[in-house]
Amino acid sequence: MTTRMTINGVSTCAEAGTEKYERFQSGIGRRRRTLVQYDYRHPIDRELFSCVKPTLD
């Protein structure tokens, strides 16, 4: 999966304290679903939190 949020599979969320999200579609034919990829870089230890869910809630 190639997205605007990744380059060669590495997240572009590089600055501490930033968050990014992107909607994309996954699946084939009628089984196509819209999902959201969310990335957040912690401001102190710069650890990356990333998840894929149906909504941002």
Contact map, one row per residue, 1 for C-alpha under 8 A:
111000000000000000000000000000000000000000000000000000000
111101111000000000000000000000000000000000000000000000000
111111100000000000000000000000000000000000000000000000000
011111100000000000000100000000000000000000000000000000000
001111100011100000011100000000000000000000000000000000000
011111111111000000000000000000000000000000000000000000000
011111111111000000000000000000000000000000000000000000000
010001111100000000000000000000000000000000000000000000000
010001111110000000000000000000000000000000000000000000000
000001111111000000000000000000000000000000000000000000000
000011101111110000000000000000000000001000000000000000000
000011100111110000000000000000000000000000000000000000000
000010000011111001110000000000000000001110000000000000000
000000000011111101000000000000000000000010000000000000000
000000000000111111000000000000000000000010000000000000000
000000000000011111000000000000000000000011110100000000000
000000000000001111100000000000000000000111100100000000000
000000000000111111110000000000000000000111100000000000000
000000000000100011111000000000000000011110000000000000000
000010000000100001111100000000000000011100000000000000000
000010000000000000111110000000000001111000000000000000000
000110000000000000011111000000000001110000000000000000000
000000000000000000001111100000000111100000000000000000000
000000000000000000000111110000000111100000000000000000000
000000000000000000000011111000011110000000000000000000000
000000000000000000000001111100011110000000000000000000000
000000000000000000000000111110111000000000000000000000000
000000000000000000000000011111110000000000000000000000000
000000000000000000000000001111110000000000000000000000000
000000000000000000000000000111110000000000000000000000000
000000000000000000000000001111111000000000000000000000000
000000000000000000000000111111111100000000000000000000000
000000000000000000000000111000111110000000000000000000000
000000000000000000000011110000011111000000000000000001000
000000000000000000000011110000001111100000000000000111100
000000000000000000001111000000000111110000000000000111110
000000000000000000001111000000000011111000000000011110000
000000000000000000111100000000000001111100000000011100010
000000000010100000111000000000000000111110000001111000000
000000000000100011110000000000000000011111000001110000000
000000000000111111100000000000000000001111100111100000000
000000000000000111000000000000000000000111111111100000000
000000000000000111000000000000000000000011111100000000000
000000000000000100000000000000000000000001111100000000000
000000000000000000000000000000000000000001111110000000000
000000000000000110000000000000000000000011111111000000000
000000000000000000000000000000000000000011001111100000000
000000000000000000000000000000000000001111000111110000000
000000000000000000000000000000000000001111000011111000000
000000000000000000000000000000000000111100000001111100000
000000000000000000000000000000000000111000000000111110000
000000000000000000000000000000000011110000000000011111000
000000000000000000000000000000000011100000000000001111110
000000000000000000000000000000000111000000000000000111110
000000000000000000000000000000000011000000000000000011111
000000000000000000000000000000000001010000000000000011111
000000000000000000000000000000000000000000000000000000111
